[in-house]
Amino acid sequence: MAHELELCGYSVYLSHVNEDDYQLFYEWYNDPETSRLIGTFGTVYSLETEKQYVQRLSKDRNEFMIIEDITKAPIGFSTFFDMDRWNDTAEMGILIGNRNARNKGYGKETVALMLKYGFDELELNNIMIRTYEYNKRAINLYTKNNFTEFGRRIMALKMEGNYYDEVYMQITRNNYYRELT
């Protein structure tokens, strides 16, 4: 199924998740390098599990495939979840699942698109994101997009016999708009 343009950037655009995207999720989430980055190393996802997961995602309008503009190839996924409409908060997630698409600026552009959508369309006041201390590339990406670290859950992830901190970062509406002026 084609991915229709929803949020437009320069080199990527975001499109709602389609039910038939499950094969990509299956490949991405079972890739050892990717699973290390997102803290799920050692977890194996079945094709059927991913199919059911993506079916649920496809019904939510805050779930987006990241599409490389020139090739029209899906390269990743981004989402808002745990939205609290009373307090106008949400958590954001991003994954550049295609290894060949990493380190090309697509993540920075995707985060910028998601922040614009989150603050302008969803009218959020605070957006949080999490990663792990060893994922320096993610921490740098979020910092470049004006997220600030506000806490750590110490030794919260056990992977291959080692413990790692979970890093919590956030950006507020005021800080987002301050950086735009």
N, C-alpha and C positions, 0 to 999 in steps of 0.2 A: 504494500500500500504506500502511496506517495505521502510525503510529509509536507503539509501545507505550512507556509510561513505564518508564524504567529507574532514573534518578536524578532526584529531585524537588526543585525549588527553589520560589521564590515566584512568579516571573513566567515562568520557563522550566523545561523539563524536558529531560533528555537521553534519547535513544532510539538503539538500535543502528542503524547505517546499513543501508538496504535496497538491494537491487540496482537498483530502479527510481528511486533518487535521482540517477542520473547526469545527468539533464537539469539539475537544480539546480547540480551541480558544474560542468557545462559553462558555464552562465550566469555563475556566480560567478567562476570562474577566468579567464574571457575578458573580464570587466569591467575596463576600464582603471584605474579608481579602486582596485578591489580588488587588481589585479595590482601596482600601485605599492606598496600597503601591505605586501604579502608578498614583494616583491622579484622578481617574475616578469614585470615589464612588458616587452612585446615578444614574449613567448612566446604562441603561439596553440595552443590545445588543441582537437583534433577531438572530435566527439561520440563517435566510436568509441573514441578513447583514454580519454575520461572514463568510458565504459561499462565498459571493461575494468578501469580503476582502481577504480571503485566496486564492481565484482564482487569484487575482491580485498579491499577494505575491509569489505564486508558479511560476510566470513568471520571477521573479527577482532573479538573482543568488547570491545576497547578503543577502538573507533572509534564516535563518537556524533554524531548529528544534534542540533542545538540547536533545540528546538521552543518557540515562543511559546505560553504556556499558554492564554490566552483564545481565540486564533484557531486554535490547533493547527497553525499554519503553520511549516514548517522555515525557520529564519532563518540557520543557520550550521552549523558543523562543529567538533568538538574531538576530540583524539586523544592517546594515548600511543604513542610509537614508540621504536625503538632501545632497547627494554627490556633491561637486563642483570640477569638474575635472580640471578646470583652476587653482584653488588655492590648489588643492590636500587636501581638507578638507571633513569631513563627521561627521555626528552625529551617535553615536552608541546607541542601545537600547538592554536591556536584561530583560527577565522575567523568573523566575523559577515559572511556573504556578502550578505545582504539590506541594501542601503544604507539603507532606511527603518527598519531595526532598530538602527542604530548610535546611540551616544550616549544610550541609554535604560537603561543599567545591566545589560543582558543579558550583556555580556562579563564584568563583575565577578562576577556571579552564577554564570556558567558556570565561570570559573576557580575559584571557591570550591567548586563541586560536584566539579570534577575533582580538586582537591587533597584533598578529603575521600575520594573514591574511591581516589586514588592512595596515600594514606597509610593509610587504614583497611582497604580491601579488597585492594589489591595489595601492601600492606605495603612500599612503597618507602621508601627512606631519603633520597634526593636526587632532586629533580625540576628539570630544566633547561628553559629556554625561550629562544628566540632571536628577535630582531627587528632592525630597522635604525635607525640614529641619527635619521633623519628621522621615524620613526613615534612621535612624542611621546605620542600617545594610548595606544599599546600599552605604552610604558615606564611611563607613569603608572598604567595598569591593573595591571601586574605589581607595581609598587612598592606600590600600595594593598593588594595581596594578599600583602605581605611577602616578595616576591622581592628579592634583592640582586644588583647587578651584580658579576660576578666577572672580567670580561674583555671585550676587544674584539678583533675581527680588523679591523685598520685597512685602510680603503679596499678592502674585500672584495667590494663590489657596484658594478658599473658600470651606470649607468642614464642614458640620454639624455645621454651624454658626461660625466657626473659620477661621482665615486667616493664611496661611503658606507661607514661603519663598520658591521660586524655586531656587535650587542650581545648578550652572553651573560649571562643572569640565572639564579639558582637559589634554591631554598628547601629546607631540610633538614627532616626529621621533627621534630627537637628545636625548631627555630624555629617550625614550624607549630603544634605543641602548646603551646609557650610563649605564643603569641599568643592562643590560645583560652582560656587561664586568666586 
